[in-house]
Amino acid sequence: MGEKRISDEQLVEIIEAAIFVAGKPVSRMVLKETVLEEFNVSLKRIKECLEVIEEHYSTRGIQLIKVGSGYRFQASKNLSPWLGKLFQDKTPKYSRALLETLSLIAYRQPITRGEIEQVRGVAVSSHIIKTLLERGWVKGVGYKEVPGRPALYATTAAFLDYFSLEGLDNLPSLPE
């Protein structure tokens, strides 16, 4: 831990620039251990600076948001009709079966493939599980202590990041 002192203005500038250039979400701890390692800065002070940055961008076209693995800048959602024109690639289309499987894992984790099949009433394709694992949205988190010891699946920080969620408690409520 560094001993140098830094003004609030400089700290905000460094944090803002670090998140901007990182290319992926950055946590407070990563900021403290990398770009701020030479300074005597607490996690609380970093959080306060993040709140200043968040407030500064709240009325702009870019916003600072907190997702599962840290903070990132992203365009305001209300600008997507115009910004979407910049991207010629089509967003991947996911099958209903894949989205149902992902939803069950997100809401009922940890869950086995057999439990997913029981709720859905149909077999879960190996391709679906493979796709979710390759995207990094789910991972195996152990094995259920029953005969056959089936794998248990749960969502990852990449899932939270992709869907702009801070945590699982930010998932939409299920209908009755």
ChimeraX attribute file (.defattr): number of C-alpha atoms within 10 A of each C-alpha:
attribute: neighborCount
match mode: 1-to-1
recipient: residues
	/A:1	11
	/A:2	12
	/A:3	10
	/A:4	11
	/A:5	11
	/A:6	14
	/A:7	8
	/A:8	14
	/A:9	9
	/A:10	10
	/A:11	19
	/A:12	19
	/A:13	13
	/A:14	15
	/A:15	20
	/A:16	18
	/A:17	12
	/A:18	17
	/A:19	19
	/A:20	17
	/A:21	10
	/A:22	11
	/A:23	10
	/A:24	14
	/A:25	19
	/A:26	20
	/A:27	17
	/A:28	18
	/A:29	13
	/A:30	13
	/A:31	18
	/A:32	20
	/A:33	14
	/A:34	10
	/A:35	13
	/A:36	22
	/A:37	15
	/A:38	15
	/A:39	16
	/A:40	13
	/A:41	18
	/A:42	13
	/A:43	12
	/A:44	10
	/A:45	13
	/A:46	20
	/A:47	12
	/A:48	14
	/A:49	19
	/A:50	21
	/A:51	14
	/A:52	14
	/A:53	17
	/A:54	19
	/A:55	13
	/A:56	13
	/A:57	16
	/A:58	14
	/A:59	10
	/A:60	10
	/A:61	12
	/A:62	16
	/A:63	19
	/A:64	22
	/A:65	20
	/A:66	21
	/A:67	22
	/A:68	21
	/A:69	20
	/A:70	19
	/A:71	21
	/A:72	23
	/A:73	20
	/A:74	13
	/A:75	14
	/A:76	17
	/A:77	11
	/A:78	9
	/A:79	11
	/A:80	11
	/A:81	8
	/A:82	8
	/A:83	12
	/A:84	11
	/A:85	9
	/A:86	8
	/A:87	8
	/A:88	7
	/A:89	8
	/A:90	7
	/A:91	7
	/A:92	6
	/A:93	6
	/A:94	10
	/A:95	10
	/A:96	9
	/A:97	15
	/A:98	17
	/A:99	13
	/A:100	14
	/A:101	21
	/A:102	22
	/A:103	15
	/A:104	19
	/A:105	22
	/A:106	21
	/A:107	17
	/A:108	14
	/A:109	15
	/A:110	19
	/A:111	21
	/A:112	21
	/A:113	18
	/A:114	15
	/A:115	15
	/A:116	20
	/A:117	15
	/A:118	12
	/A:119	11
	/A:120	14
	/A:121	9
	/A:122	11
	/A:123	12
	/A:124	17
	/A:125	13
	/A:126	9
	/A:127	10
	/A:128	17
	/A:129	18
	/A:130	12
	/A:131	14
	/A:132	18
	/A:133	16
	/A:134	11
	/A:135	13
	/A:136	15
	/A:137	21
	/A:138	23
	/A:139	18
	/A:140	15
	/A:141	14
	/A:142	14
	/A:143	15
	/A:144	14
	/A:145	9
	/A:146	7
	/A:147	6
	/A:148	8
	/A:149	11
	/A:150	16
	/A:151	17
	/A:152	19
	/A:153	23
	/A:154	21
	/A:155	23
	/A:156	17
	/A:157	19
	/A:158	18
	/A:159	23
	/A:160	21
	/A:161	21
	/A:162	13
	/A:163	13
	/A:164	16
	/A:165	19
	/A:166	18
	/A:167	15
	/A:168	14
	/A:169	9
	/A:170	10
	/A:171	14
	/A:172	8
	/A:173	8
	/A:174	6
	/A:175	4
	/A:176	3
